[in-house]
Amino acid sequence: MERLYVTKGREVMRRYSIFVILAGMFMAISGLVYLLHYYIFRDVHHIFIYMVGDLAFLPLEVFIVVIVIERILTHREKQTVLQKLNMVIGAFFSEAGTTLLKVFSDFDPYRDKISQELIVTLDWSKPDFARARTQAKKYDYTVNIQQGNLEGLRGFLIGKRGFLLRLLENPNLLEHESFTNLLWAIFHLTDELAYRVDVSKLPATDYEHLANDMKRAYGLLVSEWIAYMQHLKDSYPYLYSLAVRTNPLDPNASPEVR
């Protein structure tokens, strides 16, 4: 550990030394140019007039370059990252999320309450999605471990483990904390189920533990699904239409256009 700190300290000192050397070089070049100007024109007054004028403009130049332009570039970069992240989220729901939401709801004995609030339609607006998010946060997610197909959930999650791992390796996830928390919750549930050889013969305390893990992932998944649906509504209406017709929480959903 001590050697690691020494190595990092040396690296910082090296970078600082390079910065000091570069600053000295640029200042020396500037001084030489001013000396050359004086040697040619012999006009100190002219030199100081332009020097003061440049110094007066410097704060405005710093403001334009550092604040305005940097913010524009940062905003564009953030939009690019968010676009890539939305593609990752779309892949997640297409590959696993939508099916997983249906499976989780099968364990919920009171799913009709939340389903009524999440029957998304083509004419939903921002207030409708805001209301759905509010209801989803208020909903008391309940999991009856004996009600659904636990072995089927175990097999599904284990089969998607490689896909989930590849998603976690995506550096763009750093920009989306809530989706990252969802992936970790699902991945943790996957590990818990993978370690059980026979999920049909577990003690009651273990079933309660698995129910809590599932409940955590269930709630996070519903919230992310609502946000994902709103993104499709705003950016990809044709994908939104299919997502509405295949709503995993709508018992009457059908992919057929009617």
Summary of the structure (lengths in Angstrom):
residues: 258
radius of gyration: 29.2
end to end distance: 66.2
largest distance: 96.7
contacts: 680
relative contact order: 0.10
helix: 79%
strand: 0%
